[in-house]
Amino acid sequence: MKNLSYVTKKQVNSFIKIETERLKINNDELLKEVKYVLFDLNQYPNDNKNQIKFYTRVYEELNGA
């Protein structure tokens, strides 16, 4: 996978919209799921740098950071 230099707000908002509709959940429930994903990805940070960066941005957006 190509190394992400940045994650755009549009990518993050698109992901949030698609996943909340697909899973039929609200943003608070999606935030919980993203926390679980980040915890799992952080177990092997060198293998998952791009995914960690992406899900961190999603977490920040959902958490209002």
N, CA, C, O and CB atoms as a CASP TS submission, in Angstrom:
PFRMAT TS
TARGET T0000
AUTHOR 0000-0000-0000
METHOD Language model
MODEL 1
PARENT N/A
ATOM      1  N   MET     1       0.840  -1.176   0.000  1.00  0.00           N
ATOM      2  CA  MET     1       0.000   0.000   0.000  1.00  0.00           C
ATOM      3  C   MET     1       0.887   1.243   0.000  1.00  0.00           C
ATOM      4  O   MET     1       1.887   1.305   0.716  1.00  0.00           O
ATOM      5  CB  MET     1      -0.957  -0.004   1.216  1.00  0.00           C
ATOM      6  N   LYS     2       0.517   2.207  -0.794  1.00  0.00           N
ATOM      7  CA  LYS     2       1.265   3.453  -0.883  1.00  0.00           C
ATOM      8  C   LYS     2       1.174   4.212   0.440  1.00  0.00           C
ATOM      9  O   LYS     2       0.127   4.230   1.088  1.00  0.00           O
ATOM     10  CB  LYS     2       0.740   4.322  -2.045  1.00  0.00           C
ATOM     11  N   ASN     3       2.276   4.833   0.826  1.00  0.00           N
ATOM     12  CA  ASN     3       2.290   5.587   2.071  1.00  0.00           C
ATOM     13  C   ASN     3       1.464   6.857   1.923  1.00  0.00           C
ATOM     14  O   ASN     3       1.675   7.640   0.997  1.00  0.00           O
ATOM     15  CB  ASN     3       3.730   5.926   2.485  1.00  0.00           C
ATOM     16  N   LEU     4       0.524   7.056   2.838  1.00  0.00           N
ATOM     17  CA  LEU     4      -0.317   8.252   2.804  1.00  0.00           C
ATOM     18  C   LEU     4       0.450   9.436   3.357  1.00  0.00           C
ATOM     19  O   LEU     4       0.983   9.371   4.465  1.00  0.00           O
ATOM     20  CB  LEU     4      -1.619   8.034   3.601  1.00  0.00           C
ATOM     21  N   SER     5       0.511  10.510   2.602  1.00  0.00           N
ATOM     22  CA  SER     5       1.164  11.708   3.124  1.00  0.00           C
ATOM     23  C   SER     5       0.172  12.529   3.936  1.00  0.00           C
ATOM     24  O   SER     5       0.559  13.234   4.868  1.00  0.00           O
ATOM     25  CB  SER     5       1.755  12.556   1.977  1.00  0.00           C
ATOM     26  N   TYR     6      -1.097  12.437   3.585  1.00  0.00           N
ATOM     27  CA  TYR     6      -2.139  13.127   4.342  1.00  0.00           C
ATOM     28  C   TYR     6      -3.481  12.472   4.051  1.00  0.00           C
ATOM     29  O   TYR     6      -3.634  11.751   3.065  1.00  0.00           O
ATOM     30  CB  TYR     6      -2.177  14.642   3.992  1.00  0.00           C
ATOM     31  N   VAL     7      -4.440  12.729   4.914  1.00  0.00           N
ATOM     32  CA  VAL     7      -5.801  12.239   4.738  1.00  0.00           C
ATOM     33  C   VAL     7      -6.691  13.468   4.668  1.00  0.00           C
ATOM     34  O   VAL     7      -6.658  14.309   5.566  1.00  0.00           O
ATOM     35  CB  VAL     7      -6.239  11.260   5.905  1.00  0.00           C
ATOM     36  N   THR     8      -7.483  13.580   3.613  1.00  0.00           N
ATOM     37  CA  THR     8      -8.305  14.775   3.445  1.00  0.00           C
ATOM     38  C   THR     8      -9.587  14.687   4.267  1.00  0.00           C
ATOM     39  O   THR     8     -10.064  13.602   4.601  1.00  0.00           O
ATOM     40  CB  THR     8      -8.643  14.982   1.969  1.00  0.00           C
ATOM     41  N   LYS     9     -10.119  15.845   4.577  1.00  0.00           N
ATOM     42  CA  LYS     9     -11.378  15.923   5.307  1.00  0.00           C
ATOM     43  C   LYS     9     -12.502  15.282   4.491  1.00  0.00           C
ATOM     44  O   LYS     9     -13.413  14.671   5.049  1.00  0.00           O
ATOM     45  CB  LYS     9     -11.721  17.391   5.641  1.00  0.00           C
ATOM     46  N   LYS    10     -12.427  15.427   3.163  1.00  0.00           N
ATOM     47  CA  LYS    10     -13.436  14.830   2.283  1.00  0.00           C
ATOM     48  C   LYS    10     -13.414  13.309   2.386  1.00  0.00           C
ATOM     49  O   LYS    10     -14.468  12.674   2.430  1.00  0.00           O
ATOM     50  CB  LYS    10     -13.205  15.263   0.825  1.00  0.00           C
ATOM     51  N   GLN    11     -12.213  12.719   2.426  1.00  0.00           N
ATOM     52  CA  GLN    11     -12.098  11.265   2.570  1.00  0.00           C
ATOM     53  C   GLN    11     -12.715  10.808   3.886  1.00  0.00           C
ATOM     54  O   GLN    11     -13.440   9.814   3.934  1.00  0.00           O
ATOM     55  CB  GLN    11     -10.623  10.826   2.494  1.00  0.00           C
ATOM     56  N   VAL    12     -12.419  11.543   4.947  1.00  0.00           N
ATOM     57  CA  VAL    12     -12.911  11.187   6.278  1.00  0.00           C
ATOM     58  C   VAL    12     -14.428  11.296   6.327  1.00  0.00           C
ATOM     59  O   VAL    12     -15.102  10.377   6.791  1.00  0.00           O
ATOM     60  CB  VAL    12     -12.274  12.088   7.353  1.00  0.00           C
ATOM     61  N   ASN    13     -14.970  12.416   5.851  1.00  0.00           N
ATOM     62  CA  ASN    13     -16.418  12.612   5.883  1.00  0.00           C
ATOM     63  C   ASN    13     -17.145  11.595   5.010  1.00  0.00           C
ATOM     64  O   ASN    13     -18.228  11.130   5.366  1.00  0.00           O
ATOM     65  CB  ASN    13     -16.767  14.023   5.432  1.00  0.00           C
ATOM     66  N   SER    14     -16.561  11.254   3.886  1.00  0.00           N
ATOM     67  CA  SER    14     -17.151  10.252   3.002  1.00  0.00           C
ATOM     68  C   SER    14     -17.187   8.889   3.697  1.00  0.00           C
ATOM     69  O   SER    14     -18.194   8.184   3.638  1.00  0.00           O
ATOM     70  CB  SER    14     -16.360  10.164   1.678  1.00  0.00           C
ATOM     71  N   PHE    15     -16.094   8.527   4.349  1.00  0.00           N
ATOM     72  CA  PHE    15     -16.034   7.256   5.074  1.00  0.00           C
ATOM     73  C   PHE    15     -17.098   7.211   6.170  1.00  0.00           C
ATOM     74  O   PHE    15     -17.802   6.211   6.312  1.00  0.00           O
ATOM     75  CB  PHE    15     -14.633   7.047   5.683  1.00  0.00           C
ATOM     76  N   ILE    16     -17.215   8.292   6.947  1.00  0.00           N
ATOM     77  CA  ILE    16     -18.190   8.344   8.041  1.00  0.00           C
ATOM     78  C   ILE    16     -19.606   8.190   7.491  1.00  0.00           C
ATOM     79  O   ILE    16     -20.404   7.421   8.025  1.00  0.00           O
ATOM     80  CB  ILE    16     -18.059   9.672   8.831  1.00  0.00           C
ATOM     81  N   LYS    17     -19.909   8.915   6.435  1.00  0.00           N
ATOM     82  CA  LYS    17     -21.252   8.857   5.843  1.00  0.00           C
ATOM     83  C   LYS    17     -21.569   7.457   5.332  1.00  0.00           C
ATOM     84  O   LYS    17     -22.636   6.915   5.617  1.00  0.00           O
ATOM     85  CB  LYS    17     -21.378   9.872   4.697  1.00  0.00           C
ATOM     86  N   ILE    18     -20.649   6.878   4.586  1.00  0.00           N
ATOM     87  CA  ILE    18     -20.877   5.552   4.002  1.00  0.00           C
ATOM     88  C   ILE    18     -21.025   4.492   5.091  1.00  0.00           C
ATOM     89  O   ILE    18     -21.921   3.651   5.017  1.00  0.00           O
ATOM     90  CB  ILE    18     -19.725   5.177   3.056  1.00  0.00           C
ATOM     91  N   GLU    19     -20.160   4.525   6.092  1.00  0.00           N
ATOM     92  CA  GLU    19     -20.194   3.491   7.132  1.00  0.00           C
ATOM     93  C   GLU    19     -21.418   3.614   8.035  1.00  0.00           C
ATOM     94  O   GLU    19     -21.983   2.597   8.435  1.00  0.00           O
ATOM     95  CB  GLU    19     -18.933   3.560   7.976  1.00  0.00           C
ATOM     96  N   THR    20     -21.838   4.827   8.362  1.00  0.00           N
ATOM     97  CA  THR    20     -23.035   4.964   9.202  1.00  0.00           C
ATOM     98  C   THR    20     -24.272   4.476   8.456  1.00  0.00           C
ATOM     99  O   THR    20     -25.165   3.880   9.057  1.00  0.00           O
ATOM    100  CB  THR    20     -23.227   6.431   9.643  1.00  0.00           C
ATOM    101  N   GLU    21     -24.327   4.726   7.148  1.00  0.00           N
ATOM    102  CA  GLU    21     -25.461   4.235   6.355  1.00  0.00           C
ATOM    103  C   GLU    21     -25.386   2.724   6.162  1.00  0.00           C
ATOM    104  O   GLU    21     -26.398   2.031   6.265  1.00  0.00           O
ATOM    105  CB  GLU    21     -25.503   4.935   4.990  1.00  0.00           C
ATOM    106  N   ARG    22     -24.206   2.221   5.885  1.00  0.00           N
ATOM    107  CA  ARG    22     -24.038   0.789   5.621  1.00  0.00           C
ATOM    108  C   ARG    22     -24.336  -0.046   6.868  1.00  0.00           C
ATOM    109  O   ARG    22     -25.006  -1.076   6.794  1.00  0.00           O
ATOM    110  CB  ARG    22     -22.612   0.503   5.128  1.00  0.00           C
ATOM    111  N   LEU    23     -23.832   0.411   8.003  1.00  0.00           N
ATOM    112  CA  LEU    23     -24.001  -0.338   9.249  1.00  0.00           C
ATOM    113  C   LEU    23     -25.269   0.044  10.006  1.00  0.00           C
ATOM    114  O   LEU    23     -25.625  -0.594  10.997  1.00  0.00           O
ATOM    115  CB  LEU    23     -22.805  -0.123  10.138  1.00  0.00           C
ATOM    116  N   LYS    24     -25.950   1.093   9.531  1.00  0.00           N
ATOM    117  CA  LYS    24     -27.169   1.594  10.178  1.00  0.00           C
ATOM    118  C   LYS    24     -26.917   1.921  11.653  1.00  0.00           C
ATOM    119  O   LYS    24     -27.654   1.489  12.539  1.00  0.00           O
ATOM    120  CB  LYS    24     -28.303   0.560  10.054  1.00  0.00           C
ATOM    121  N   ILE    25     -25.860   2.694  11.886  1.00  0.00           N
ATOM    122  CA  ILE    25     -25.519   3.124  13.243  1.00  0.00           C
ATOM    123  C   ILE    25     -25.310   4.631  13.242  1.00  0.00           C
ATOM    124  O   ILE    25     -25.161   5.253  12.190  1.00  0.00           O
ATOM    125  CB  ILE    25     -24.246   2.387  13.767  1.00  0.00           C
ATOM    126  N   ASN    26     -25.301   5.214  14.457  1.00  0.00           N
ATOM    127  CA  ASN    26     -25.049   6.652  14.544  1.00  0.00           C
ATOM    128  C   ASN    26     -23.557   6.910  14.766  1.00  0.00           C
ATOM    129  O   ASN    26     -22.767   5.974  14.891  1.00  0.00           O
ATOM    130  CB  ASN    26     -25.884   7.286  15.686  1.00  0.00           C
ATOM    131  N   ASN    27     -23.188   8.182  14.811  1.00  0.00           N
ATOM    132  CA  ASN    27     -21.772   8.545  14.921  1.00  0.00           C
ATOM    133  C   ASN    27     -21.141   8.066  16.223  1.00  0.00           C
ATOM    134  O   ASN    27     -19.962   7.712  16.235  1.00  0.00           O
ATOM    135  CB  ASN    27     -21.614  10.044  14.809  1.00  0.00           C
ATOM    136  N   ASP    28     -21.905   8.045  17.330  1.00  0.00           N
ATOM    137  CA  ASP    28     -21.347   7.579  18.605  1.00  0.00           C
ATOM    138  C   ASP    28     -20.979   6.098  18.541  1.00  0.00           C
ATOM    139  O   ASP    28     -19.938   5.684  19.052  1.00  0.00           O
ATOM    140  CB  ASP    28     -22.347   7.822  19.744  1.00  0.00           C
ATOM    141  N   GLU    29     -21.834   5.316  17.917  1.00  0.00           N
ATOM    142  CA  GLU    29     -21.538   3.888  17.780  1.00  0.00           C
ATOM    143  C   GLU    29     -20.360   3.662  16.838  1.00  0.00           C
ATOM    144  O   GLU    29     -19.539   2.774  17.067  1.00  0.00           O
ATOM    145  CB  GLU    29     -22.773   3.131  17.269  1.00  0.00           C
ATOM    146  N   LEU    30     -20.279   4.468  15.777  1.00  0.00           N
ATOM    147  CA  LEU    30     -19.142   4.365  14.859  1.00  0.00           C
ATOM    148  C   LEU    30     -17.849   4.745  15.576  1.00  0.00           C
ATOM    149  O   LEU    30     -16.805   4.143  15.327  1.00  0.00           O
ATOM    150  CB  LEU    30     -19.356   5.268  13.621  1.00  0.00           C
ATOM    151  N   LEU    31     -17.909   5.731  16.457  1.00  0.00           N
ATOM    152  CA  LEU    31     -16.736   6.134  17.236  1.00  0.00           C
ATOM    153  C   LEU    31     -16.218   4.958  18.065  1.00  0.00           C
ATOM    154  O   LEU    31     -15.009   4.736  18.134  1.00  0.00           O
ATOM    155  CB  LEU    31     -17.079   7.332  18.157  1.00  0.00           C
ATOM    156  N   LYS    32     -17.115   4.208  18.689  1.00  0.00           N
ATOM    157  CA  LYS    32     -16.709   3.029  19.466  1.00  0.00           C
ATOM    158  C   LYS    32     -16.016   1.999  18.570  1.00  0.00           C
ATOM    159  O   LYS    32     -14.991   1.429  18.942  1.00  0.00           O
ATOM    160  CB  LYS    32     -17.934   2.391  20.160  1.00  0.00           C
ATOM    161  N   GLU    33     -16.589   1.769  17.389  1.00  0.00           N
ATOM    162  CA  GLU    33     -15.996   0.807  16.458  1.00  0.00           C
ATOM    163  C   GLU    33     -14.610   1.254  16.007  1.00  0.00           C
ATOM    164  O   GLU    33     -13.695   0.437  15.902  1.00  0.00           O
ATOM    165  CB  GLU    33     -16.905   0.615  15.243  1.00  0.00           C
ATOM    166  N   VAL    34     -14.456   2.545  15.740  1.00  0.00           N
ATOM    167  CA  VAL    34     -13.163   3.079  15.304  1.00  0.00           C
ATOM    168  C   VAL    34     -12.131   2.925  16.420  1.00  0.00           C
ATOM    169  O   VAL    34     -10.965   2.641  16.144  1.00  0.00           O
ATOM    170  CB  VAL    34     -13.294   4.569  14.890  1.00  0.00           C
ATOM    171  N   LYS    35     -12.543   3.108  17.674  1.00  0.00           N
ATOM    172  CA  LYS    35     -11.624   2.905  18.811  1.00  0.00           C
ATOM    173  C   LYS    35     -11.101   1.470  18.829  1.00  0.00           C
ATOM    174  O   LYS    35      -9.909   1.242  19.033  1.00  0.00           O
ATOM    175  CB  LYS    35     -12.334   3.229  20.154  1.00  0.00           C
ATOM    176  N   TYR    36     -11.997   0.501  18.615  1.00  0.00           N
ATOM    177  CA  TYR    36     -11.588  -0.905  18.587  1.00  0.00           C
ATOM    178  C   TYR    36     -10.615  -1.169  17.448  1.00  0.00           C
ATOM    179  O   TYR    36      -9.617  -1.868  17.622  1.00  0.00           O
ATOM    180  CB  TYR    36     -12.812  -1.818  18.454  1.00  0.00           C
ATOM    181  N   VAL    37     -10.911  -0.609  16.284  1.00  0.00           N
ATOM    182  CA  VAL    37     -10.037  -0.797  15.122  1.00  0.00           C
ATOM    183  C   VAL    37      -8.658  -0.211  15.399  1.00  0.00           C
ATOM    184  O   VAL    37      -7.643  -0.847  15.115  1.00  0.00           O
ATOM    185  CB  VAL    37     -10.653  -0.146  13.863  1.00  0.00           C
ATOM    186  N   LEU    38      -8.617   1.003  15.953  1.00  0.00           N
ATOM    187  CA  LEU    38      -7.327   1.639  16.256  1.00  0.00           C
ATOM    188  C   LEU    38      -6.533   0.831  17.275  1.00  0.00           C
ATOM    189  O   LEU    38      -5.317   0.691  17.146  1.00  0.00           O
ATOM    190  CB  LEU    38      -7.543   3.063  16.778  1.00  0.00           C
ATOM    191  N   PHE    39      -7.215   0.300  18.288  1.00  0.00           N
ATOM    192  CA  PHE    39      -6.531  -0.518  19.285  1.00  0.00           C
ATOM    193  C   PHE    39      -5.884  -1.727  18.617  1.00  0.00           C
ATOM    194  O   PHE    39      -4.721  -2.038  18.873  1.00  0.00           O
ATOM    195  CB  PHE    39      -7.514  -0.972  20.385  1.00  0.00           C
ATOM    196  N   ASP    40      -6.645  -2.406  17.758  1.00  0.00           N
ATOM    197  CA  ASP    40      -6.107  -3.578  17.059  1.00  0.00           C
ATOM    198  C   ASP    40      -4.939  -3.208  16.154  1.00  0.00           C
ATOM    199  O   ASP    40      -3.922  -3.900  16.141  1.00  0.00           O
ATOM    200  CB  ASP    40      -7.202  -4.253  16.237  1.00  0.00           C
ATOM    201  N   LEU    41      -5.078  -2.121  15.395  1.00  0.00           N
ATOM    202  CA  LEU    41      -4.014  -1.708  14.473  1.00  0.00           C
ATOM    203  C   LEU    41      -2.739  -1.321  15.217  1.00  0.00           C
ATOM    204  O   LEU    41      -1.634  -1.555  14.727  1.00  0.00           O
ATOM    205  CB  LEU    41      -4.485  -0.537  13.614  1.00  0.00           C
ATOM    206  N   ASN    42      -2.893  -0.732  16.392  1.00  0.00           N
ATOM    207  CA  ASN    42      -1.726  -0.285  17.150  1.00  0.00           C
ATOM    208  C   ASN    42      -0.939  -1.435  17.770  1.00  0.00           C
ATOM    209  O   ASN    42       0.144  -1.218  18.313  1.00  0.00           O
ATOM    210  CB  ASN    42      -2.158   0.665  18.233  1.00  0.00           C
ATOM    211  N   GLN    43      -1.469  -2.650  17.696  1.00  0.00           N
ATOM    212  CA  GLN    43      -0.716  -3.803  18.185  1.00  0.00           C
ATOM    213  C   GLN    43       0.500  -4.073  17.292  1.00  0.00           C
ATOM    214  O   GLN    43       1.513  -4.601  17.749  1.00  0.00           O
ATOM    215  CB  GLN    43      -1.622  -5.050  18.246  1.00  0.00           C
ATOM    216  N   TYR    44       0.382  -3.703  16.011  1.00  0.00           N
ATOM    217  CA  TYR    44       1.475  -3.870  15.043  1.00  0.00           C
ATOM    218  C   TYR    44       1.635  -2.581  14.241  1.00  0.00           C
ATOM    219  O   TYR    44       1.316  -2.542  13.052  1.00  0.00           O
ATOM    220  CB  TYR    44       1.205  -5.083  14.089  1.00  0.00           C
ATOM    221  N   PRO    45       2.129  -1.526  14.891  1.00  0.00           N
ATOM    222  CA  PRO    45       2.143  -0.205  14.247  1.00  0.00           C
ATOM    223  C   PRO    45       2.978  -0.121  12.976  1.00  0.00           C
ATOM    224  O   PRO    45       2.626   0.637  12.072  1.00  0.00           O
ATOM    225  CB  PRO    45       2.646   0.804  15.212  1.00  0.00           C
ATOM    226  N   ASN    46       4.063  -0.865  12.875  1.00  0.00           N
ATOM    227  CA  ASN    46       4.909  -0.766  11.682  1.00  0.00           C
ATOM    228  C   ASN    46       4.234  -1.333  10.439  1.00  0.00           C
ATOM    229  O   ASN    46       4.535  -0.916   9.320  1.00  0.00           O
ATOM    230  CB  ASN    46       6.220  -1.487  11.917  1.00  0.00           C
ATOM    231  N   ASP    47       3.327  -2.275  10.632  1.00  0.00           N
ATOM    232  CA  ASP    47       2.635  -2.895   9.501  1.00  0.00           C
ATOM    233  C   ASP    47       1.410  -2.106   9.059  1.00  0.00           C
ATOM    234  O   ASP    47       0.899  -2.321   7.960  1.00  0.00           O
ATOM    235  CB  ASP    47       2.225  -4.302   9.859  1.00  0.00           C
ATOM    236  N   ASN    48       0.936  -1.199   9.901  1.00  0.00           N
ATOM    237  CA  ASN    48      -0.362  -0.573   9.667  1.00  0.00           C
ATOM    238  C   ASN    48      -0.325   0.949   9.664  1.00  0.00           C
ATOM    239  O   ASN    48      -1.321   1.582  10.014  1.00  0.00           O
ATOM    240  CB  ASN    48      -1.325  -1.033  10.700  1.00  0.00           C
ATOM    241  N   LYS    49       0.781   1.545   9.284  1.00  0.00           N
ATOM    242  CA  LYS    49       0.925   2.999   9.391  1.00  0.00           C
ATOM    243  C   LYS    49      -0.164   3.770   8.650  1.00  0.00           C
ATOM    244  O   LYS    49      -0.720   4.727   9.189  1.00  0.00           O
ATOM    245  CB  LYS    49       2.272   3.413   8.863  1.00  0.00           C
ATOM    246  N   ASN    50      -0.476   3.361   7.415  1.00  0.00           N
ATOM    247  CA  ASN    50      -1.496   4.064   6.638  1.00  0.00           C
ATOM    248  C   ASN    50      -2.871   3.946   7.274  1.00  0.00           C
ATOM    249  O   ASN    50      -3.605   4.929   7.374  1.00  0.00           O
ATOM    250  CB  ASN    50      -1.539   3.527   5.219  1.00  0.00           C
ATOM    251  N   GLN    51      -3.212   2.747   7.699  1.00  0.00           N
ATOM    252  CA  GLN    51      -4.519   2.541   8.307  1.00  0.00           C
ATOM    253  C   GLN    51      -4.627   3.284   9.630  1.00  0.00           C
ATOM    254  O   GLN    51      -5.678   3.845   9.940  1.00  0.00           O
ATOM    255  CB  GLN    51      -4.781   1.053   8.516  1.00  0.00           C
ATOM    256  N   ILE    52      -3.558   3.296  10.408  1.00  0.00           N
ATOM    257  CA  ILE    52      -3.567   4.023  11.677  1.00  0.00           C
ATOM    258  C   ILE    52      -3.779   5.507  11.422  1.00  0.00           C
ATOM    259  O   ILE    52      -4.565   6.154  12.115  1.00  0.00           O
ATOM    260  CB  ILE    52      -2.252   3.790  12.452  1.00  0.00           C
ATOM    261  N   LYS    53      -3.080   6.046  10.432  1.00  0.00           N
ATOM    262  CA  LYS    53      -3.222   7.466  10.100  1.00  0.00           C
ATOM    263  C   LYS    53      -4.663   7.779   9.695  1.00  0.00           C
ATOM    264  O   LYS    53      -5.235   8.771  10.146  1.00  0.00           O
ATOM    265  CB  LYS    53      -2.249   7.858   8.966  1.00  0.00           C
ATOM    266  N   PHE    54      -5.249   6.934   8.844  1.00  0.00           N
ATOM    267  CA  PHE    54      -6.612   7.158   8.369  1.00  0.00           C
ATOM    268  C   PHE    54      -7.616   7.071   9.517  1.00  0.00           C
ATOM    269  O   PHE    54      -8.439   7.970   9.694  1.00  0.00           O
ATOM    270  CB  PHE    54      -6.970   6.142   7.279  1.00  0.00           C
ATOM    271  N   TYR    55      -7.549   5.998  10.292  1.00  0.00           N
ATOM    272  CA  TYR    55      -8.522   5.816  11.368  1.00  0.00           C
ATOM    273  C   TYR    55      -8.332   6.827  12.498  1.00  0.00           C
ATOM    274  O   TYR    55      -9.290   7.153  13.199  1.00  0.00           O
ATOM    275  CB  TYR    55      -8.424   4.406  11.923  1.00  0.00           C
ATOM    276  N   THR    56      -7.120   7.322  12.680  1.00  0.00           N
ATOM    277  CA  THR    56      -6.894   8.382  13.664  1.00  0.00           C
ATOM    278  C   THR    56      -7.623   9.644  13.238  1.00  0.00           C
ATOM    279  O   THR    56      -8.242  10.312  14.066  1.00  0.00           O
ATOM    280  CB  THR    56      -5.385   8.663  13.837  1.00  0.00           C
ATOM    281  N   ARG    57      -7.556   9.979  11.954  1.00  0.00           N
ATOM    282  CA  ARG    57      -8.274  11.158  11.444  1.00  0.00           C
ATOM    283  C   ARG    57      -9.789  10.970  11.572  1.00  0.00           C
ATOM    284  O   ARG    57     -10.499  11.915  11.912  1.00  0.00           O
ATOM    285  CB  ARG    57      -7.896  11.424   9.966  1.00  0.00           C
ATOM    286  N   VAL    58     -10.286   9.762  11.303  1.00  0.00           N
ATOM    287  CA  VAL    58     -11.717   9.482  11.460  1.00  0.00           C
ATOM    288  C   VAL    58     -12.101   9.638  12.925  1.00  0.00           C
ATOM    289  O   VAL    58     -13.125  10.244  13.240  1.00  0.00           O
ATOM    290  CB  VAL    58     -12.069   8.052  10.949  1.00  0.00           C
ATOM    291  N   TYR    59     -11.281   9.091  13.822  1.00  0.00           N
ATOM    292  CA  TYR    59     -11.540   9.206  15.259  1.00  0.00           C
ATOM    293  C   TYR    59     -11.588  10.669  15.687  1.00  0.00           C
ATOM    294  O   TYR    59     -12.491  11.076  16.418  1.00  0.00           O
ATOM    295  CB  TYR    59     -10.464   8.456  16.061  1.00  0.00           C
ATOM    296  N   GLU    60     -10.623  11.455  15.234  1.00  0.00           N
ATOM    297  CA  GLU    60     -10.590  12.877  15.594  1.00  0.00           C
ATOM    298  C   GLU    60     -11.839  13.600  15.102  1.00  0.00           C
ATOM    299  O   GLU    60     -12.399  14.428  15.820  1.00  0.00           O
ATOM    300  CB  GLU    60      -9.337  13.547  15.015  1.00  0.00           C
ATOM    301  N   GLU    61     -12.274  13.298  13.899  1.00  0.00           N
ATOM    302  CA  GLU    61     -13.467  13.938  13.340  1.00  0.00           C
ATOM    303  C   GLU    61     -14.713  13.557  14.135  1.00  0.00           C
ATOM    304  O   GLU    61     -15.540  14.416  14.440  1.00  0.00           O
ATOM    305  CB  GLU    61     -13.644  13.550  11.864  1.00  0.00           C
ATOM    306  N   LEU    62     -14.850  12.284  14.468  1.00  0.00           N
ATOM    307  CA  LEU    62     -16.015  11.822  15.220  1.00  0.00           C
ATOM    308  C   LEU    62     -16.005  12.333  16.655  1.00  0.00           C
ATOM    309  O   LEU    62     -17.057  12.579  17.246  1.00  0.00           O
ATOM    310  CB  LEU    62     -16.073  10.306  15.216  1.00  0.00           C
ATOM    311  N   ASN    63     -14.815  12.487  17.202  1.00  0.00           N
ATOM    312  CA  ASN    63     -14.671  12.908  18.595  1.00  0.00           C
ATOM    313  C   ASN    63     -14.695  14.427  18.739  1.00  0.00           C
ATOM    314  O   ASN    63     -14.707  14.946  19.856  1.00  0.00           O
ATOM    315  CB  ASN    63     -13.378  12.357  19.175  1.00  0.00           C
ATOM    316  N   GLY    64     -14.704  15.129  17.630  1.00  0.00           N
ATOM    317  CA  GLY    64     -14.758  16.586  17.679  1.00  0.00           C
ATOM    318  C   GLY    64     -13.428  17.232  17.991  1.00  0.00           C
ATOM    319  O   GLY    64     -13.385  18.372  18.456  1.00  0.00           O
ATOM    320  N   ALA    65     -12.334  16.516  17.741  1.00  0.00           N
ATOM    321  CA  ALA    65     -11.004  17.060  18.042  1.00  0.00           C
ATOM    322  C   ALA    65     -10.541  18.002  16.962  1.00  0.00           C
ATOM    323  O   ALA    65      -9.443  18.552  17.051  1.00  0.00           O
ATOM    324  CB  ALA    65      -9.991  15.941  18.212  1.00  0.00           C
TER
END
